[in-house]
Amino acid sequence: MVMERSPSVFVEAGEEDIRVHYLVQLNGQYQGQATGETFNHIGKTDILIRHENTNVFVAECKFWGGYKALIETADQLLGYTTWRDTRTALIIFNRNLDFTNVISEAQRAMKDHQRFKSGPNKESETRFRYVFSHPEDKQRDIVVTLMLFNMPKPAKP
């Protein structure tokens, strides 16, 4: 909600800039164990938190690109998870009008994903928890939290 309440700070911010804001807060909590653009499994994930040499959280940040793009982003996130990585998040920033429709389409995309098992567990108006199966082990569950944020739209030049 900070992004919604302080739009001038984020109006021109790109994905990497916003990620840094998250990492500052996470590192205050996790004492420097949250990293960005960190290699894990088959690629670089946007946010990774390690505690005592174990990954406790893997996240991918994206601007809303539509239904199909969210399914592709979920695949990307799952590709970054090892068998032991079970707590993940998709952090989606929206700069489109009609945020209510974006929320609805995002939920539909999550339910239509090939790895979807159950959910959503609605945690707030814009935060939903799902259970997916791991790409390399259908019996292994991965919790995927979908977080949607409404961002200010940049001014046209």
Buried (B, 14 or more C-beta within 10 A) or exposed (E): EEBEEEEEBBBEBEEEEBBEBBBEEBBEEBEEBBBBEBEBBEEEBBBBBBEEEEBBBBBBBBBBEEBEBBBBBBEBBBBBBEEEBBBBBBBBBBBBEEBEEBBEBBBEBBEEBEBBEEBBEEEEEBBBBBBBBBBEEEEBBBBBBBBBBBBBEEEEE
